[in-house]
Amino acid sequence: MEKRRERRFKQWNKTDIKSASGPGGSSDLARINAYTFDISLGGAKVYSDVDFPVGTAIRMHVELVRSKESIGIDGVVRWTKRNEDYKVFELGLEFFHLIPKTALSLMHNLYEQGTGIPTRLSERRGPGVRKG
């Protein structure tokens, strides 16, 4: 079983997807309405009416539901599958390196009051690392 690097949050966020290669490999730059779910600092599951091939680079505009901020994120499709219950495609996206402002906005939205923003030091507890 794969251990995730980042904490995941179950949260529906309205999203517009834009692909440099377009859905299905076409060259248009159509906007696709979608929703992110199961989002983290490293990626998200996206529900979309349009399927994108694995490896497709995409740009998303996400309206963060908790913080009421809008951010732009670039990423790549790592996996895809059809969800027959909702009649949509699920896309597993890995985010490219986030610019600092986007990362801070995403952290503000995900790690709401009192939960604390993770740091490398606080994530790793071992001999010689004091809780503090």
DSSP file (Angstrom, degrees, kcal/mol; ACC not computed):
  #  RESIDUE AA STRUCTURE BP1 BP2  ACC     N-H-->O    O-->H-N    N-H-->O    O-->H-N    TCO  KAPPA ALPHA  PHI   PSI    X-CA   Y-CA   Z-CA
    1    1 A M              0   0    0      0, 0.0     2,-0.3     0, 0.0     0, 0.0   0.000 360.0 360.0 360.0 132.6    0.0    0.0    0.0
    2    2 A E        -     0   0    0      1,-0.0     2,-0.6     0, 0.0     0, 0.0  -0.557 360.0-140.7 -77.0 131.2    1.4    3.4   -1.0
    3    3 A K        -     0   0    0     -2,-0.3     2,-0.1     2,-0.0    -1,-0.0  -0.826  20.4-129.0 -92.9 125.6    1.9    5.9    1.8
    4    4 A R        -     0   0    0     -2,-0.6     4,-0.0     1,-0.1     3,-0.0  -0.442   4.2-147.1 -75.0 144.9    1.0    9.4    0.8
    5    5 A R  S    S+     0   0    0     -2,-0.1     2,-0.3     1,-0.1    -1,-0.1   0.802  81.2  44.5 -79.4 -30.3    3.4   12.2    1.4
    6    6 A E  S    S-     0   0    0     34,-0.0     2,-0.2     1,-0.0    -1,-0.1  -0.870  90.4-104.4-120.2 148.1    0.8   14.9    2.2
    7    7 A R        -     0   0    0     -2,-0.3    34,-0.4     1,-0.1     2,-0.3  -0.487  38.6-136.8 -66.5 136.0   -2.3   14.9    4.3
    8    8 A R        -     0   0    0     -2,-0.2     2,-0.4    32,-0.1    32,-0.2  -0.741  12.4-156.8 -99.1 145.5   -5.5   14.6    2.1
    9    9 A F  B     -A   39   0A   0     30,-2.2    30,-2.2    -2,-0.3     2,-0.9  -0.986  15.9-135.5-124.4 128.9   -8.6   16.7    2.7
   10   10 A K        +     0   0    0     -2,-0.4     2,-0.3    28,-0.2    27,-0.1  -0.735  52.3 139.6 -82.0 106.4  -12.1   15.7    1.5
   11   11 A Q        -     0   0    0     -2,-0.9     2,-0.6     2,-0.1    28,-0.1  -0.950  48.9-135.7-157.1 125.9  -13.3   19.0    0.1
   12   12 A W        +     0   0    0     -2,-0.3     2,-0.4    25,-0.1    25,-0.2  -0.761  28.4 177.2 -85.9 122.7  -15.3   20.0   -3.0
   13   13 A N  E     -B   36   0B   0     23,-1.6    23,-2.5    -2,-0.6    51,-0.1  -0.994  32.6-119.1-128.1 125.8  -13.8   23.0   -4.8
   14   14 A K  E     -BC  35  63B   0     49,-0.5    49,-2.9    -2,-0.4     2,-0.3  -0.415  42.5-175.4 -62.6 134.8  -15.2   24.4   -8.1
   15   15 A T  E     -BC  34  62B   0     19,-2.7    19,-2.9    47,-0.2     2,-0.5  -0.988  26.8-153.2-139.8 141.1  -12.5   24.1  -10.7
   16   16 A D  E     -BC  33  61B   0     45,-2.3    45,-2.4    -2,-0.3     2,-0.4  -0.970  20.2-155.4-109.4 131.8  -11.9   25.1  -14.3
   17   17 A I  E     -BC  32  60B   0     15,-2.8    15,-2.5    -2,-0.5     2,-0.4  -0.882  12.1-177.9-108.7 138.9   -9.4   23.0  -16.2
   18   18 A K  E     -BC  31  59B   0     41,-2.8    41,-3.4    -2,-0.4     2,-0.4  -0.998   8.4-161.3-133.7 130.5   -7.5   24.1  -19.2
   19   19 A S  E     - C   0  58B   0     11,-0.6     3,-0.2    -2,-0.4    39,-0.2  -0.929  20.6-144.9-116.0 136.7   -5.1   21.9  -21.1
   20   20 A A  S    S+     0   0    0     37,-0.9    -1,-0.1    -2,-0.4    38,-0.1   0.808 110.0  37.2 -64.4 -28.5   -2.4   23.0  -23.5
   21   21 A S  S    S-     0   0    0     36,-0.5     7,-0.3     1,-0.1    -1,-0.2   0.507 111.1-132.6-100.7  -5.2   -3.1   19.9  -25.6
   22   22 A G    >   -     0   0    0      5,-0.2     3,-1.7    -3,-0.2     7,-0.1   0.180  42.8 -46.5  73.6 160.9   -6.9   20.0  -25.1
   23   23 A P  G >  S+     0   0    0      0, 0.0     3,-1.2     0, 0.0    29,-0.2  -0.395 131.0  11.7 -64.3 138.6   -9.1   17.1  -24.1
   24   24 A G  G 3  S-     0   0    0     27,-0.5    -2,-0.1     1,-0.2    28,-0.1   0.638 132.2 -67.7  69.5  13.4   -8.4   14.0  -26.2
   25   25 A G  G <  S+     0   0    0     -3,-1.7    -1,-0.2     1,-0.2    -3,-0.2   0.476  91.1 143.7  89.3   1.6   -5.2   15.5  -27.6
   26   26 A S    <   -     0   0    0     -3,-1.2    -1,-0.2     1,-0.1    -2,-0.0  -0.268  56.4-122.6 -71.5 166.3   -6.8   18.3  -29.7
   27   27 A S  S    S+     0   0    0      2,-0.1    -5,-0.2    -5,-0.0    -1,-0.1   0.384  73.2 110.6 -94.7   5.1   -5.0   21.6  -29.9
   28   28 A D        -     0   0    0     -7,-0.3    -9,-0.1    -5,-0.2    -3,-0.1  -0.343  65.1-136.3 -76.4 162.8   -7.9   23.8  -28.6
   29   29 A L        +     0   0    0     -7,-0.1    -1,-0.1    -8,-0.1    -9,-0.1  -0.368  39.4 168.2-112.9  51.7   -7.7   25.6  -25.2
   30   30 A A        -     0   0    0    -11,-0.1   -11,-0.6     1,-0.1     2,-0.4  -0.327  33.9-126.1 -67.6 144.7  -11.2   24.8  -24.0
   31   31 A R  E     -B   18   0B   0    -13,-0.1     2,-0.5   -15,-0.0   -13,-0.2  -0.794  23.1-158.3 -90.0 134.2  -12.2   25.4  -20.4
   32   32 A I  E     -B   17   0B   0    -15,-2.5   -15,-2.8    -2,-0.4     2,-0.3  -0.960  13.3-132.2-116.0 125.9  -13.7   22.4  -18.7
   33   33 A N  E     +B   16   0B   0     -2,-0.5    16,-0.7   -17,-0.2     2,-0.3  -0.602  45.1 145.2 -75.2 135.7  -15.9   22.7  -15.6
   34   34 A A  E     -BD  15  48B   0    -19,-2.9   -19,-2.7    -2,-0.3     2,-0.4  -0.887  40.2-123.5-154.7-179.6  -14.8   20.3  -12.9
   35   35 A Y  E     -BD  14  47B   0     12,-2.0    12,-3.1    -2,-0.3     2,-0.3  -0.998  16.4-138.4-137.3 136.5  -14.5   19.9   -9.1
   36   36 A T  E     +BD  13  46B   0    -23,-2.5   -23,-1.6    -2,-0.4     2,-0.3  -0.671  27.5 170.8 -87.5 151.6  -11.5   19.0   -7.0
   37   37 A F  E     + D   0  45B   0      8,-3.3     8,-2.5    -2,-0.3   -27,-0.2  -0.969  57.5  29.6-153.2 155.6  -11.9   16.5   -4.2
   38   38 A D  S    S+     0   0    0     -2,-0.3     7,-0.4   -29,-0.2     2,-0.3   0.980  85.0 180.0  54.3  61.2   -9.4   14.7   -1.9
   39   39 A I  B     +A    9   0A   0    -30,-2.2   -30,-2.2     5,-0.2     2,-0.2  -0.673  15.8 163.6-101.8 147.9   -7.0   17.6   -2.2
   40   40 A S        -     0   0    0      3,-2.8     3,-0.2    -2,-0.3   -32,-0.1  -0.819  55.3 -88.7-143.0-176.7   -3.5   18.1   -0.7
   41   41 A L  S    S+     0   0    0    -34,-0.4    57,-0.1    -2,-0.2     3,-0.1   0.713 126.3  45.0 -70.0 -19.4   -0.5   20.3   -1.2
   42   42 A G  S    S-     0   0    0      1,-0.2    53,-2.5   -35,-0.2     2,-0.3   0.611 124.7 -40.2-101.5 -13.8    0.8   17.7   -3.7
   43   43 A G  E     - E   0  94B   0     51,-0.3    -3,-2.8    -3,-0.2     2,-0.3  -0.987  49.3-129.9 174.7-171.6   -2.2   16.9   -5.8
   44   44 A A  E     - E   0  93B   0     49,-1.6    49,-3.0    -2,-0.3     2,-0.5  -0.990  21.7-114.1-161.1 157.5   -5.9   16.2   -6.0
   45   45 A K  E     -DE  37  92B   0     -8,-2.5    -8,-3.3    -7,-0.4     2,-0.4  -0.887  39.0-161.0 -93.0 133.1   -8.6   14.0   -7.3
   46   46 A V  E     -DE  36  91B   0     45,-2.6    45,-2.7    -2,-0.5     2,-0.5  -0.954  13.0-149.0-121.1 135.0  -10.7   15.8   -9.9
   47   47 A Y  E     +DE  35  90B   0    -12,-3.1   -12,-2.0    -2,-0.4     2,-0.3  -0.913  31.3 165.3-101.1 124.3  -14.1   15.0  -11.1
   48   48 A S  E     -DE  34  89B   0     41,-2.5    41,-3.5    -2,-0.5   -14,-0.2  -0.977  47.1-137.2-141.1 148.4  -14.6   16.1  -14.8
   49   49 A D  S    S+     0   0    0    -16,-0.7     2,-0.4    -2,-0.3   -15,-0.1   0.659  95.3  63.7 -74.2 -16.0  -17.0   15.5  -17.6
   50   50 A V  S    S-     0   0    0    -17,-0.2     2,-0.3    39,-0.1    39,-0.1  -0.900  78.4-138.5-115.0 137.3  -14.0   15.2  -19.9
   51   51 A D        -     0   0    0     -2,-0.4   -27,-0.5    29,-0.0    40,-0.1  -0.704  14.4-160.7 -90.3 144.9  -11.2   12.6  -19.7
   52   52 A F        -     0   0    0     -2,-0.3     3,-0.1   -29,-0.2     4,-0.0  -0.978  25.6-108.4-123.2 139.1   -7.6   13.6  -20.2
   53   53 A P    >   -     0   0    0      0, 0.0     3,-2.0     0, 0.0    24,-0.3  -0.306  43.6 -92.1 -64.3 148.0   -4.9   11.1  -21.1
   54   54 A V  T 3  S+     0   0    0      1,-0.3    24,-0.2    24,-0.1     3,-0.1  -0.374 115.7  32.6 -57.0 135.8   -2.3   10.2  -18.5
   55   55 A G  T 3  S+     0   0    0     22,-3.0     2,-0.3     1,-0.3    -1,-0.3   0.296  82.7 141.5  96.1  -8.1    0.7   12.5  -18.8
   56   56 A T    <   -     0   0    0     -3,-2.0    21,-2.1    21,-0.1     2,-0.4  -0.510  47.9-136.7 -69.4 129.1   -1.4   15.5  -19.9
   57   57 A A  E     - F   0  76B   0     -2,-0.3   -37,-0.9    19,-0.2   -36,-0.5  -0.744  31.2-179.3 -84.1 130.4   -0.2   18.8  -18.5
   58   58 A I  E     -CF  19  75B   0     17,-2.7    17,-2.4    -2,-0.4     2,-0.4  -0.897  25.7-142.0-131.2 160.0   -3.1   20.9  -17.3
   59   59 A R  E     -CF  18  74B   0    -41,-3.4   -41,-2.8    -2,-0.3     2,-0.4  -0.986  22.9-165.4-119.3 131.4   -3.7   24.3  -15.7
   60   60 A M  E     -CF  17  73B   0     13,-3.5    13,-2.6    -2,-0.4     2,-0.5  -0.913  18.0-155.0-119.8 145.8   -6.5   24.6  -13.2
   61   61 A H  E     -CF  16  72B   0    -45,-2.4   -45,-2.3    -2,-0.4     2,-0.5  -0.987  25.7-168.2-113.1 117.3   -8.3   27.6  -11.6
   62   62 A V  E     -CF  15  71B   0      9,-2.9     9,-2.4    -2,-0.5     2,-0.8  -0.916  20.0-151.0-116.9 130.2   -9.6   26.5   -8.2
   63   63 A E  E     -CF  14  70B   0    -49,-2.9   -49,-0.5    -2,-0.5     2,-0.4  -0.874  24.8-139.9 -96.4 106.7  -12.1   28.3   -6.0
   64   64 A L     >  -     0   0    0      5,-2.9     4,-1.3    -2,-0.8     5,-0.3  -0.538   7.5-153.7 -74.2 122.8  -11.1   27.2   -2.5
   65   65 A V  T  4 S+     0   0    0     -2,-0.4    -1,-0.1     2,-0.2   -52,-0.1   0.857  85.5  42.1 -70.3 -39.0  -14.3   26.7   -0.5
   66   66 A R  T  4 S+     0   0    0      1,-0.2    -1,-0.2     2,-0.0    43,-0.1   0.947 124.6  31.1 -76.2 -48.4  -13.0   27.3    3.0
   67   67 A S  T  4 S-     0   0    0      2,-0.1    -2,-0.2    38,-0.1    -1,-0.2   0.573  95.7-132.5 -89.9  -8.9  -10.8   30.3    2.5
   68   68 A K     <  +     0   0    0     -4,-1.3     2,-0.3     1,-0.2    -3,-0.1   0.758  61.4 134.5  62.7  25.9  -12.8   31.8   -0.3
   69   69 A E        -     0   0    0     -5,-0.3    -5,-2.9    36,-0.1     2,-0.4  -0.703  49.6-139.1-101.1 156.8   -9.6   32.4   -2.3
   70   70 A S  E     +F   63   0B   0     -2,-0.3     2,-0.3    -7,-0.2    -7,-0.2  -0.960  24.6 179.8-114.9 135.6   -9.0   31.5   -6.0
   71   71 A I  E     -F   62   0B   0     -9,-2.4    -9,-2.9    -2,-0.4     2,-0.5  -0.940  24.6-134.8-133.7 155.1   -5.7   30.0   -7.1
   72   72 A G  E     -F   61   0B   0     -2,-0.3     2,-0.4   -11,-0.2   -11,-0.2  -0.941  27.3-179.2-107.4 131.9   -4.1   28.8  -10.3
   73   73 A I  E     -F   60   0B   0    -13,-2.6   -13,-3.5    -2,-0.5     2,-0.4  -0.996  16.1-152.2-134.1 136.1   -2.3   25.5  -10.2
   74   74 A D  E     +F   59   0B   0     -2,-0.4    22,-2.7   -15,-0.2     2,-0.3  -0.843  31.2 148.2-102.1 144.6   -0.4   23.5  -12.9
   75   75 A G  E     -FG  58  95B   0    -17,-2.4   -17,-2.7    -2,-0.4     2,-0.4  -0.920  38.6-113.2-158.8-176.4   -0.3   19.8  -12.7
   76   76 A V  E     -FG  57  94B   0     18,-2.2    18,-2.4    -2,-0.3     2,-0.5  -0.987  30.6-113.5-132.7 141.3   -0.1   16.5  -14.6
   77   77 A V  E     + G   0  93B   0    -21,-2.1   -22,-3.0    -2,-0.4    16,-0.2  -0.625  33.5 174.3 -74.8 121.5   -2.6   13.7  -14.9
   78   78 A R  E     -     0   0B   0     14,-3.7     2,-0.3    -2,-0.5    15,-0.2   0.723  65.3  -1.6-100.6 -28.8   -1.2   10.6  -13.2
   79   79 A W  E     - G   0  92B   0     13,-1.1    13,-2.9   -26,-0.1    -1,-0.3  -0.980  59.8-166.5-156.2 161.5   -4.2    8.3  -13.5
   80   80 A T  E     + G   0  91B   0     -2,-0.3     2,-0.3    11,-0.2    11,-0.2  -0.994   9.2 168.2-150.8 147.2   -7.8    8.4  -14.8
   81   81 A K  E     - G   0  90B   0      9,-2.1     9,-3.3    -2,-0.3     2,-0.4  -0.983  35.8-107.1-155.9 157.4  -10.9    6.2  -14.4
   82   82 A R  E     - G   0  89B   0     -2,-0.3     2,-0.8     7,-0.2     7,-0.2  -0.736  21.7-151.7 -87.8 130.4  -14.6    6.4  -15.2
   83   83 A N  E  >> - G   0  88B   0      5,-3.3     5,-1.6    -2,-0.4     4,-1.3  -0.885  11.0-173.9-102.0 102.2  -17.0    6.8  -12.3
   84   84 A E  T  45S+     0   0    0     -2,-0.8    -1,-0.2     1,-0.2     5,-0.0   0.790  78.6  61.9 -69.5 -28.8  -20.2    5.2  -13.4
   85   85 A D  T  45S+     0   0    0      1,-0.2    -1,-0.2     3,-0.1    -2,-0.0   0.920 119.5  25.3 -62.4 -43.9  -22.2    6.3  -10.3
   86   86 A Y  T  45S-     0   0    0     -3,-0.2    -1,-0.2     2,-0.2    -2,-0.2   0.492 102.7-127.0 -98.4  -6.2  -21.6   10.0  -11.1
   87   87 A K  T  <5S+     0   0    0     -4,-1.3     2,-0.3     1,-0.2    -3,-0.2   0.903  73.3 106.8  57.8  43.9  -21.2    9.6  -14.9
   88   88 A V  E   <S- G   0  83B   0     -5,-1.6    -5,-3.3    -7,-0.0     2,-0.4  -0.846  72.2-104.0-137.4 173.3  -17.9   11.5  -14.8
   89   89 A F  E     -EG  48  82B   0    -41,-3.5   -41,-2.5    -2,-0.3     2,-0.5  -0.850  24.0-144.3-100.7 141.4  -14.2   10.9  -15.0
   90   90 A E  E     -EG  47  81B   0     -9,-3.3    -9,-2.1    -2,-0.4     2,-0.4  -0.916  17.5-166.5-102.0 130.8  -11.9   10.9  -12.0
   91   91 A L  E     -EG  46  80B   0    -45,-2.7   -45,-2.6    -2,-0.5     2,-0.7  -0.967  14.4-146.6-119.2 131.7   -8.5   12.2  -12.6
   92   92 A G  E     -EG  45  79B   0    -13,-2.9   -14,-3.7    -2,-0.4   -13,-1.1  -0.881  25.7-167.9 -94.7 115.6   -5.5   11.9  -10.3
   93   93 A L  E     -EG  44  77B   0    -49,-3.0   -49,-1.6    -2,-0.7     2,-0.5  -0.860  17.4-157.4-110.4 138.2   -3.4   15.0  -10.5
   94   94 A E  E     -EG  43  76B   0    -18,-2.4   -18,-2.2    -2,-0.4   -51,-0.3  -0.962  26.0-130.4-107.0 125.6    0.0   15.7   -9.2
   95   95 A F  E     - G   0  75B   0    -53,-2.5   -20,-0.3    -2,-0.5     3,-0.1  -0.488  13.8-129.4 -75.2 142.9    0.7   19.4   -8.8
   96   96 A F        -     0   0    0    -22,-2.7   -22,-0.1     1,-0.2    -1,-0.1  -0.276  60.5 -52.9 -72.9 174.8    3.9   20.9  -10.3
   97   97 A H        -     0   0    0      1,-0.1     2,-0.3    -2,-0.1    -1,-0.2  -0.289  65.9-130.5 -54.3 128.5    5.9   23.0   -7.9
   98   98 A L        -     0   0    0     -3,-0.1    -1,-0.1   -57,-0.1   -25,-0.1  -0.590  13.5-119.5 -83.2 142.0    3.7   25.6   -6.4
   99   99 A I     >  -     0   0    0     -2,-0.3     4,-2.7     1,-0.1     3,-0.4  -0.507  35.8-106.2 -72.4 153.3    4.6   29.3   -6.4
  100  100 A P  H  > S+     0   0    0      0, 0.0     4,-2.6     0, 0.0     5,-0.2   0.859 118.4  50.7 -52.7 -43.1    4.8   30.6   -2.8
  101  101 A K  H  > S+     0   0    0      1,-0.2     4,-2.2     2,-0.2     5,-0.2   0.914 113.1  45.9 -64.1 -41.4    1.6   32.6   -2.9
  102  102 A T  H  > S+     0   0    0     -3,-0.4     4,-2.6     2,-0.2    -1,-0.2   0.919 112.4  50.9 -65.7 -43.9   -0.4   29.6   -4.3
  103  103 A A  H  X S+     0   0    0     -4,-2.7     4,-2.6     1,-0.2    -2,-0.2   0.914 111.3  48.1 -60.6 -43.4    1.2   27.3   -1.7
  104  104 A L  H  X S+     0   0    0     -4,-2.6     4,-2.6    -5,-0.2    -1,-0.2   0.900 111.6  49.7 -65.2 -40.7    0.3   29.7    1.1
  105  105 A S  H  X S+     0   0    0     -4,-2.2     4,-2.0    -5,-0.2    -2,-0.2   0.914 113.0  47.0 -63.1 -42.5   -3.3   30.1   -0.1
  106  106 A L  H  X S+     0   0    0     -4,-2.6     4,-2.7     2,-0.2     5,-0.2   0.910 112.8  48.6 -66.5 -42.4   -3.7   26.3   -0.4
  107  107 A M  H  X S+     0   0    0     -4,-2.6     4,-3.0     2,-0.2    -2,-0.2   0.912 109.9  52.5 -62.7 -42.4   -2.2   25.8    3.1
  108  108 A H  H  < S+     0   0    0     -4,-2.6    -1,-0.2     1,-0.2    -2,-0.2   0.901 113.7  44.0 -59.3 -41.6   -4.5   28.5    4.5
  109  109 A N  H  < S+     0   0    0     -4,-2.0     3,-0.4    -5,-0.2    -2,-0.2   0.916 121.0  37.7 -70.6 -44.2   -7.5   26.7    3.0
  110  110 A L  H  < S+     0   0    0     -4,-2.7     2,-1.1     1,-0.2    -2,-0.2   0.902 115.8  49.1 -77.7 -42.8   -6.6   23.2    4.0
  111  111 A Y  S  < S-     0   0    0     -4,-3.0     5,-0.3    -5,-0.2    -1,-0.2  -0.541  82.6-177.2-102.2  68.3   -5.1   23.7    7.4
  112  112 A E    >   -     0   0    0     -2,-1.1     3,-2.0    -3,-0.4     4,-0.4   0.020  44.8 -39.1 -59.3 170.5   -7.8   25.9    8.9
  113  113 A Q  T 3  S+     0   0    0      1,-0.3    -1,-0.2     2,-0.1    -5,-0.0   0.104 125.8   5.8 -35.6 129.9   -7.6   27.3   12.4
  114  114 A G  T 3  S+     0   0    0     -3,-0.1    -1,-0.3     1,-0.1    -2,-0.1   0.265 102.0  92.5  83.6 -11.9   -6.1   25.2   15.0
  115  115 A T  S <  S-     0   0    0     -3,-2.0    -2,-0.1    -4,-0.1    -3,-0.1   0.729  82.8-134.8 -89.5 -20.0   -5.0   22.2   12.9
  116  116 A G        -     0   0    0     -4,-0.4    -4,-0.1    -5,-0.3    -3,-0.0   0.513  13.3 -95.6  79.5 135.9   -1.5   23.6   12.3
  117  117 A I        -     0   0    0     -6,-0.1     2,-0.1     1,-0.1    -1,-0.0  -0.727  46.0-117.7 -84.5 129.3    0.5   23.7    9.1
  118  118 A P        -     0   0    0      0, 0.0     2,-0.3     0, 0.0    -1,-0.1  -0.352  31.5-174.8 -70.9 146.4    2.9   20.8    8.8
  119  119 A T     >  -     0   0    0      1,-0.1     4,-2.0    -2,-0.1     5,-0.2  -0.906  40.2-107.3-129.7 162.7    6.6   21.2    8.7
  120  120 A R  H  > S+     0   0    0     -2,-0.3     4,-1.4     1,-0.2    -1,-0.1   0.893 120.3  50.6 -56.9 -39.9    9.3   18.7    8.1
  121  121 A L  H  4 S+     0   0    0      1,-0.2    -1,-0.2     2,-0.2     3,-0.2   0.918 112.0  45.0 -66.7 -43.5   10.3   18.9   11.7
  122  122 A S  H  4 S+     0   0    0      1,-0.2    -1,-0.2     3,-0.1    -2,-0.2   0.754 110.7  54.8 -75.0 -21.9    6.8   18.4   13.1
  123  123 A E  H  < S+     0   0    0     -4,-2.0     2,-0.6     1,-0.1    -1,-0.2   0.811 102.7  62.5 -77.8 -29.6    6.1   15.5   10.7
  124  124 A R     <  +     0   0    0     -4,-1.4     2,-0.5    -5,-0.2    -1,-0.1  -0.866  60.2 175.6-104.8 117.2    9.1   13.5   11.8
  125  125 A R        +     0   0    0     -2,-0.6     5,-0.1     6,-0.0    -3,-0.1  -0.979  25.0 125.0-117.6 121.9    9.3   12.3   15.4
  126  126 A G    >   -     0   0    0     -2,-0.5     3,-2.3     3,-0.1    -2,-0.0  -0.889  63.9 -36.7-156.8-174.7   12.2   10.1   16.3
  127  127 A P  T 3  S+     0   0    0      0, 0.0     3,-0.1     0, 0.0    -1,-0.0  -0.307 127.1  16.5 -55.7 132.0   15.1    9.8   18.6
  128  128 A G  T 3  S+     0   0    0      1,-0.2     2,-0.7    -3,-0.0    -3,-0.0   0.357  97.5 110.7  86.7  -5.8   16.6   13.2   19.4
  129  129 A V    <   -     0   0    0     -3,-2.3     2,-0.3    -8,-0.0    -1,-0.2  -0.898  57.3-152.8-103.8 112.6   13.6   15.2   18.1
  130  130 A R        -     0   0    0     -2,-0.7     2,-0.4    -3,-0.1     0, 0.0  -0.596  15.5-120.9 -87.5 143.2   11.9   16.8   21.0
  131  131 A K              0   0    0     -2,-0.3    -1,-0.1     1,-0.2    -9,-0.0  -0.650 360.0 360.0 -76.9 129.7    8.2   17.6   20.9
  132  132 A G              0   0    0     -2,-0.4    -1,-0.2   -10,-0.0   -10,-0.0   0.615 360.0 360.0-162.1 360.0    7.9   21.2   21.4
